[in-house]
Amino acid sequence: MKKIKYLSMLLIIPLLSGCYNYRELNELAITTALSIDYSDNNFNIIVEVINPTKQQDAVSANNSPFVNYYSSAPTLQDALRNVVIDSPRQLYAAQLELIILSEEAATNHMSEILEYFSREPESRTEVKFVIARDDDSTKAVTIQTLLTNFSSSNIKQSLELQQKVLGLTPVYTLNELLNMYLDPTLEISLPSIIVYGNAEEGDKKENITTSTPKALTKIGTTAIFKGKDFLGYLTEEESKVHSIIIGSTKESIINLDYKDNYSVFELYKIESDISPDIKDNKITLNISGKARIKEFHSNTNITKSKETDRLNKELNKHIEDIIKKNFNSMREKYNTDIFSFRQSFYRGNPKYYNTHYKDTWYESIFPNLTLEVKSNIKLYEKGNTLGGIEYENKNN
């Protein structure tokens, strides 16, 4: 009998603790996204907070599923604390999934921002960082979206999808960004975000009740740094090449002019391996993976293995050429090692690196670095209309 009573008490305890936690959550403002700008000696922030109303009720009642709070203060800590002036609840950052930084905040206040979130016990180490391309883009967390309830979820999912499908730009978490910031052999690169349209109108419910929204958010190309200095944005092709070199993407799209006609290839299962030759100041980049034809505008018959091999060889040569071309272009324009080559030299031979490379990397080593690219992409999927419809019609 005593055992039964004891067992009953054990079963009741979790129920009591669950009620306690539920009441605590009702006192918290669950934060999902944060935008940080800096001007006039103040941190200017926008906080996206989940609407405490149940999500289904919020939509049916024509209310937004999230609420935005604005705050300014000389320190980030004070700016976040001052949100309680407008919000009846205390900010809770354990669900924070996105931080948007203005160019000014990223350039001159990155250390303060990273230090704050690395020390904040509630912060998620998996929170993603993006750079706002302009003043309107810092308001991306306010834009109402149709396919997802929250601006933060819309941006986060777009970031992950573009990295997976397009290989446009790498995506980094708080821990990864901290590592890049603290490691002297690494340089920072981050995805960017752009708001198209009228950002002031985009935060209204009408933005998702029309077929032509007043404002939309879009993932931009890669923002790059040298040390603590923001340098600019890569082109779309440069961003894709950068992602392939550093191995942050498994898929990419390549266009190829083949026999005076263009073709489109989808690369998948991409693997990149960087091999440093520290004595000859050379990097060998080995690219492997698979490819499938998505478009083939030619009357060439690629059902024949000889023609397929020729096409595959041409594809690999093209990949090697565009990687070298874009690497040289990025190096000439920015002279920043966003490719982790410096780190690979250090790891390959720390003693030699510290003696010969450490203090002269950007003066004489990196500008004269030789990049050798070896592409070994295998063409596996050619499609059913091999050789194209024009070839079929011509030979019938």
BARO-628318 format. One record per residue (C-alpha): x, y, z; residue number from 1. Coordinates in nm, 2 decimals, m for minus. Example, Ala and Ser with C-alpha at 12.3 -4.5 7.8 and 13.67 -1.06 7.14 Angstrom:
REM BARO-628318
[[1.23 m0.45 0.78] 1]
[[1.37 m0.11 0.71] 2]
***
This chain:
REM BARO-628318
[[0.00 0.00 0.00] 1]
[[0.28 0.24 0.09] 2]
[[0.45 0.15 m0.24] 3]
[[0.13 0.25 m0.43] 4]
[[0.11 0.58 m0.25] 5]
[[0.48 0.65 m0.32] 6]
[[0.43 0.57 m0.69] 7]
[[0.13 0.80 m0.71] 8]
[[0.32 1.09 m0.56] 9]
[[0.60 1.03 m0.82] 10]
[[0.34 1.04 m1.10] 11]
[[0.19 1.37 m0.97] 12]
[[0.52 1.56 m0.94] 13]
[[0.59 1.60 m1.32] 14]
[[0.23 1.73 m1.36] 15]
[[0.28 1.99 m1.10] 16]
[[0.61 2.10 m1.25] 17]
[[0.45 2.12 m1.59] 18]
[[0.18 2.36 m1.46] 19]
[[0.45 2.57 m1.30] 20]
[[0.65 2.60 m1.62] 21]
[[0.34 2.68 m1.82] 22]
[[0.27 2.98 m1.59] 23]
[[0.63 3.09 m1.63] 24]
[[0.60 3.09 m2.01] 25]
[[0.30 3.32 m1.99] 26]
[[0.53 3.58 m1.83] 27]
[[0.79 3.56 m2.11] 28]
[[0.82 3.73 m2.45] 29]
[[0.95 3.45 m2.67] 30]
[[1.20 3.62 m2.90] 31]
[[1.25 3.46 m3.25] 32]
[[1.45 3.73 m3.44] 33]
[[1.65 4.04 m3.37] 34]
[[1.77 4.32 m3.60] 35]
[[2.06 4.53 m3.49] 36]
[[2.17 4.87 m3.63] 37]
[[2.40 5.14 m3.49] 38]
[[2.37 5.51 m3.54] 39]
[[2.41 5.83 m3.33] 40]
[[2.60 5.64 m3.06] 41]
[[2.31 5.41 m3.01] 42]
[[2.22 5.04 m3.08] 43]
[[1.89 5.05 m3.26] 44]
[[1.71 4.72 m3.24] 45]
[[1.39 4.55 m3.37] 46]
[[1.28 4.24 m3.18] 47]
[[1.04 3.99 m3.32] 48]
[[0.83 3.83 m3.04] 49]
[[0.57 3.55 m3.07] 50]
[[0.22 3.69 m3.03] 51]
[[0.09 3.53 m2.70] 52]
[[m0.24 3.46 m2.87] 53]
[[m0.26 3.11 m3.01] 54]
[[m0.14 3.10 m3.36] 55]
[[m0.46 2.97 m3.52] 56]
[[m0.67 3.22 m3.33] 57]
[[m0.43 3.50 m3.42] 58]
[[m0.48 3.44 m3.79] 59]
[[m0.85 3.40 m3.77] 60]
[[m0.88 3.71 m3.56] 61]
[[m0.68 3.90 m3.83] 62]
[[m0.40 3.96 m3.59] 63]
[[m0.03 3.91 m3.67] 64]
[[0.13 3.60 m3.53] 65]
[[0.42 3.81 m3.41] 66]
[[0.48 4.15 m3.25] 67]
[[0.77 4.38 m3.32] 68]
[[0.93 4.60 m3.05] 69]
[[1.17 4.88 m3.12] 70]
[[1.44 5.01 m2.87] 71]
[[1.75 5.23 m2.87] 72]
[[2.03 5.26 m2.61] 73]
[[2.41 5.32 m2.59] 74]
[[2.47 4.95 m2.52] 75]
[[2.31 4.64 m2.66] 76]
[[2.23 4.52 m2.31] 77]
[[2.03 4.84 m2.23] 78]
[[1.85 4.84 m2.57] 79]
[[1.72 4.48 m2.50] 80]
[[1.63 4.56 m2.14] 81]
[[1.44 4.87 m2.25] 82]
[[1.20 4.66 m2.45] 83]
[[1.01 4.59 m2.12] 84]
[[0.90 4.96 m2.14] 85]
[[0.66 4.86 m2.42] 86]
[[0.63 4.49 m2.36] 87]
[[0.46 4.35 m2.04] 88]
[[0.68 4.05 m2.06] 89]
[[1.05 3.98 m2.02] 90]
[[1.24 3.89 m2.34] 91]
[[1.33 3.52 m2.36] 92]
[[1.60 3.44 m2.61] 93]
[[1.61 3.06 m2.60] 94]
[[1.41 3.04 m2.92] 95]
[[1.61 3.31 m3.10] 96]
[[1.69 3.18 m3.45] 97]
[[1.80 3.48 m3.65] 98]
[[2.01 3.80 m3.60] 99]
[[2.02 4.06 m3.88] 100]
[[2.32 4.30 m3.86] 101]
[[2.34 4.63 m4.04] 102]
[[2.67 4.71 m4.22] 103]
[[2.76 4.96 m3.95] 104]
[[2.69 4.72 m3.67] 105]
[[2.88 4.44 m3.84] 106]
[[3.18 4.66 m3.92] 107]
[[3.23 4.86 m3.60] 108]
[[3.05 4.67 m3.33] 109]
[[3.08 4.30 m3.41] 110]
[[3.30 4.23 m3.10] 111]
[[3.03 4.38 m2.87] 112]
[[2.75 4.19 m3.03] 113]
[[2.93 3.85 m3.03] 114]
[[3.05 3.90 m2.67] 115]
[[2.70 3.98 m2.55] 116]
[[2.54 3.67 m2.71] 117]
[[2.83 3.44 m2.61] 118]
[[2.78 3.55 m2.25] 119]
[[2.40 3.54 m2.25] 120]
[[2.31 3.21 m2.10] 121]
[[1.97 3.20 m2.28] 122]
[[2.12 3.25 m2.63] 123]
[[2.10 2.97 m2.87] 124]
[[2.44 2.88 m3.02] 125]
[[2.26 2.77 m3.34] 126]
[[2.12 3.12 m3.41] 127]
[[2.20 3.23 m3.77] 128]
[[2.35 3.57 m3.87] 129]
[[2.29 3.77 m4.19] 130]
[[2.39 4.12 m4.31] 131]
[[2.13 4.37 m4.42] 132]
[[2.21 4.52 m4.76] 133]
[[2.06 4.86 m4.68] 134]
[[1.86 5.05 m4.42] 135]
[[1.53 4.90 m4.53] 136]
[[1.67 4.55 m4.51] 137]
[[1.72 4.59 m4.13] 138]
[[1.34 4.59 m4.12] 139]
[[1.32 4.24 m4.27] 140]
[[1.20 4.10 m3.93] 141]
[[0.89 4.32 m3.96] 142]
[[0.78 4.19 m4.30] 143]
[[0.46 3.99 m4.30] 144]
[[0.49 3.66 m4.50] 145]
[[0.23 3.44 m4.65] 146]
[[0.39 3.09 m4.64] 147]
[[0.53 3.11 m4.28] 148]
[[0.39 3.27 m3.97] 149]
[[0.71 3.45 m3.87] 150]
[[0.95 3.66 m4.07] 151]
[[1.23 3.48 m3.89] 152]
[[1.11 3.14 m4.00] 153]
[[1.07 3.27 m4.36] 154]
[[1.43 3.40 m4.37] 155]
[[1.58 3.11 m4.19] 156]
[[1.41 2.86 m4.42] 157]
[[1.52 3.06 m4.73] 158]
[[1.88 3.06 m4.60] 159]
[[1.88 2.69 m4.56] 160]
[[1.71 2.62 m4.89] 161]
[[1.94 2.84 m5.10] 162]
[[2.24 2.68 m4.94] 163]
[[2.11 2.33 m5.02] 164]
[[1.97 2.39 m5.37] 165]
[[2.17 2.68 m5.51] 166]
[[2.49 2.69 m5.31] 167]
[[2.47 3.06 m5.32] 168]
[[2.61 3.16 m4.98] 169]
[[2.73 2.99 m4.66] 170]
[[2.52 3.01 m4.35] 171]
[[2.69 3.04 m4.01] 172]
[[2.57 3.00 m3.65] 173]
[[2.68 3.20 m3.34] 174]
[[2.95 2.94 m3.26] 175]
[[3.09 2.93 m3.61] 176]
[[3.09 3.31 m3.64] 177]
[[3.27 3.33 m3.31] 178]
[[3.53 3.09 m3.43] 179]
[[3.59 3.29 m3.75] 180]
[[3.61 3.61 m3.55] 181]
[[3.87 3.48 m3.30] 182]
[[4.08 3.27 m3.54] 183]
[[4.35 3.50 m3.70] 184]
[[4.38 3.26 m3.99] 185]
[[4.01 3.30 m4.09] 186]
[[3.81 3.58 m4.24] 187]
[[3.44 3.64 m4.20] 188]
[[3.18 3.58 m4.47] 189]
[[2.81 3.60 m4.41] 190]
[[2.49 3.58 m4.62] 191]
[[2.30 3.90 m4.69] 192]
[[1.94 3.99 m4.71] 193]
[[1.75 4.24 m4.92] 194]
[[1.40 4.39 m4.87] 195]
[[1.23 4.47 m5.20] 196]
[[0.94 4.71 m5.21] 197]
[[0.81 4.93 m4.93] 198]
[[0.94 4.80 m4.60] 199]
[[0.70 5.04 m4.41] 200]
[[0.40 4.88 m4.58] 201]
[[0.54 4.53 m4.55] 202]
[[0.47 4.50 m4.18] 203]
[[0.09 4.53 m4.23] 204]
[[m0.15 4.24 m4.26] 205]
[[m0.25 4.35 m4.61] 206]
[[0.10 4.24 m4.72] 207]
[[m0.02 3.88 m4.72] 208]
[[m0.38 3.93 m4.83] 209]
[[m0.28 4.04 m5.18] 210]
[[m0.13 3.86 m5.48] 211]
[[0.12 4.16 m5.51] 212]
[[0.28 4.21 m5.17] 213]
[[0.41 4.56 m5.09] 214]
[[0.74 4.42 m4.96] 215]
[[0.93 4.09 m5.00] 216]
[[1.25 3.96 m4.85] 217]
[[1.52 3.79 m5.06] 218]
[[1.85 3.62 m4.97] 219]
[[2.14 3.81 m5.13] 220]
[[2.49 3.72 m5.21] 221]
[[2.78 3.68 m4.97] 222]
[[2.90 3.97 m4.76] 223]
[[3.28 3.96 m4.70] 224]
[[3.52 4.10 m4.45] 225]
[[3.90 4.15 m4.40] 226]
[[3.98 4.15 m4.03] 227]
[[3.71 4.37 m3.88] 228]
[[3.65 4.57 m4.20] 229]
[[3.34 4.51 m4.42] 230]
[[3.45 4.51 m4.78] 231]
[[3.14 4.45 m4.99] 232]
[[2.93 4.18 m5.16] 233]
[[3.03 3.91 m5.40] 234]
[[2.86 3.86 m5.73] 235]
[[2.62 3.57 m5.77] 236]
[[2.88 3.36 m5.96] 237]
[[3.16 3.46 m5.71] 238]
[[2.93 3.35 m5.42] 239]
[[2.87 3.01 m5.58] 240]
[[3.24 2.96 m5.65] 241]
[[3.32 3.06 m5.29] 242]
[[3.07 2.81 m5.15] 243]
[[3.22 2.53 m5.36] 244]
[[3.58 2.61 m5.26] 245]
[[3.51 2.62 m4.88] 246]
[[3.28 2.31 m4.91] 247]
[[2.97 2.48 m4.76] 248]
[[2.74 2.35 m5.03] 249]
[[2.66 2.00 m5.17] 250]
[[2.46 2.12 m5.47] 251]
[[2.51 2.39 m5.73] 252]
[[2.39 2.49 m6.08] 253]
[[2.64 2.53 m6.37] 254]
[[2.57 2.67 m6.72] 255]
[[2.79 2.54 m7.00] 256]
[[2.82 2.65 m7.36] 257]
[[2.86 2.33 m7.55] 258]
[[2.90 2.32 m7.93] 259]
[[2.75 2.67 m7.96] 260]
[[2.45 2.58 m7.75] 261]
[[2.40 2.63 m7.38] 262]
[[2.33 2.35 m7.13] 263]
[[2.24 2.35 m6.76] 264]
[[2.39 2.10 m6.51] 265]
[[2.29 2.04 m6.15] 266]
[[2.59 1.93 m5.94] 267]
[[2.52 1.73 m5.63] 268]
[[2.70 1.54 m5.36] 269]
[[2.98 1.80 m5.41] 270]
[[3.30 1.74 m5.20] 271]
[[3.59 1.99 m5.18] 272]
[[3.93 1.91 m5.05] 273]
[[4.20 2.17 m5.00] 274]
[[4.56 2.05 m5.02] 275]
[[4.83 2.30 m4.94] 276]
[[5.19 2.29 m5.07] 277]
[[5.35 2.54 m4.83] 278]
[[5.70 2.52 m4.99] 279]
[[5.58 2.61 m5.34] 280]
[[5.30 2.85 m5.22] 281]
[[5.04 2.65 m5.40] 282]
[[4.69 2.52 m5.31] 283]
[[4.54 2.22 m5.49] 284]
[[4.16 2.22 m5.48] 285]
[[4.01 1.88 m5.56] 286]
[[3.64 1.88 m5.65] 287]
[[3.44 1.56 m5.67] 288]
[[3.07 1.48 m5.70] 289]
[[2.80 1.40 m5.95] 290]
[[2.60 1.59 m6.22] 291]
[[2.27 1.56 m6.40] 292]
[[2.16 1.74 m6.71] 293]
[[1.87 1.98 m6.65] 294]
[[1.87 2.14 m6.99] 295]
[[2.05 2.04 m7.31] 296]
[[1.99 2.27 m7.61] 297]
[[2.19 2.09 m7.88] 298]
[[2.13 1.84 m8.15] 299]
[[2.43 1.64 m8.03] 300]
[[2.36 1.28 m7.97] 301]
[[2.48 1.21 m7.62] 302]
[[2.33 0.86 m7.61] 303]
[[2.67 0.75 m7.74] 304]
[[2.93 0.70 m7.46] 305]
[[3.20 0.87 m7.65] 306]
[[2.99 1.19 m7.68] 307]
[[2.90 1.16 m7.31] 308]
[[3.26 1.13 m7.21] 309]
[[3.34 1.44 m7.42] 310]
[[3.06 1.64 m7.26] 311]
[[3.17 1.52 m6.91] 312]
[[3.53 1.63 m6.98] 313]
[[3.42 1.97 m7.11] 314]
[[3.20 2.02 m6.80] 315]
[[3.50 1.95 m6.56] 316]
[[3.72 2.18 m6.76] 317]
[[3.46 2.45 m6.74] 318]
[[3.42 2.41 m6.36] 319]
[[3.80 2.44 m6.32] 320]
[[3.81 2.75 m6.54] 321]
[[3.53 2.93 m6.36] 322]
[[3.67 2.85 m6.02] 323]
[[4.01 2.99 m6.11] 324]
[[3.87 3.29 m6.29] 325]
[[3.65 3.39 m6.00] 326]
[[3.91 3.32 m5.74] 327]
[[4.15 3.55 m5.92] 328]
[[3.88 3.81 m5.96] 329]
[[3.79 3.81 m5.59] 330]
[[4.15 3.82 m5.48] 331]
[[4.23 4.11 m5.71] 332]
[[3.93 4.31 m5.59] 333]
[[3.94 4.24 m5.22] 334]
[[4.27 4.08 m5.12] 335]
[[4.10 3.89 m4.84] 336]
[[4.13 3.51 m4.78] 337]
[[3.77 3.41 m4.74] 338]
[[3.87 3.06 m4.86] 339]
[[4.04 2.94 m4.55] 340]
[[4.37 2.88 m4.74] 341]
[[4.57 3.06 m4.47] 342]
[[4.43 2.82 m4.21] 343]
[[4.51 2.52 m4.43] 344]
[[4.87 2.63 m4.45] 345]
[[4.89 2.68 m4.08] 346]
[[4.74 2.34 m4.00] 347]
[[4.98 2.18 m4.26] 348]
[[5.29 2.32 m4.10] 349]
[[5.24 2.55 m3.81] 350]
[[5.61 2.61 m3.75] 351]
[[5.69 2.70 m4.11] 352]
[[5.37 2.91 m4.13] 353]
[[5.47 3.11 m3.82] 354]
[[5.82 3.17 m3.95] 355]
[[5.76 3.25 m4.31] 356]
[[5.39 3.33 m4.37] 357]
[[5.23 3.48 m4.06] 358]
[[5.34 3.84 m4.09] 359]
[[5.35 3.86 m4.47] 360]
[[5.04 3.67 m4.57] 361]
[[4.86 3.97 m4.74] 362]
[[5.17 4.15 m4.85] 363]
[[5.35 3.88 m5.05] 364]
[[5.20 3.53 m4.99] 365]
[[4.83 3.54 m5.07] 366]
[[4.87 3.78 m5.38] 367]
[[5.11 3.53 m5.54] 368]
[[4.94 3.21 m5.43] 369]
[[4.89 2.96 m5.71] 370]
[[4.55 2.78 m5.72] 371]
[[4.54 2.45 m5.91] 372]
[[4.19 2.31 m5.95] 373]
[[4.11 1.94 m6.03] 374]
[[3.75 1.87 m6.10] 375]
[[3.63 1.51 m6.10] 376]
[[3.25 1.55 m6.14] 377]
[[3.08 1.24 m6.29] 378]
[[2.79 1.29 m6.53] 379]
[[2.54 1.02 m6.40] 380]
[[2.20 1.14 m6.51] 381]
[[2.15 1.25 m6.87] 382]
[[1.77 1.24 m6.90] 383]
[[1.54 1.05 m7.13] 384]
[[1.56 1.29 m7.44] 385]
[[1.93 1.22 m7.48] 386]
[[2.07 1.44 m7.75] 387]
[[1.77 1.67 m7.74] 388]
[[1.44 1.68 m7.92] 389]
[[1.60 1.84 m8.22] 390]
[[1.82 1.54 m8.27] 391]
[[1.53 1.30 m8.25] 392]
[[1.33 1.50 m8.51] 393]
[[1.63 1.53 m8.74] 394]
[[1.69 1.16 m8.75] 395]
[[1.33 1.03 m8.78] 396]
***
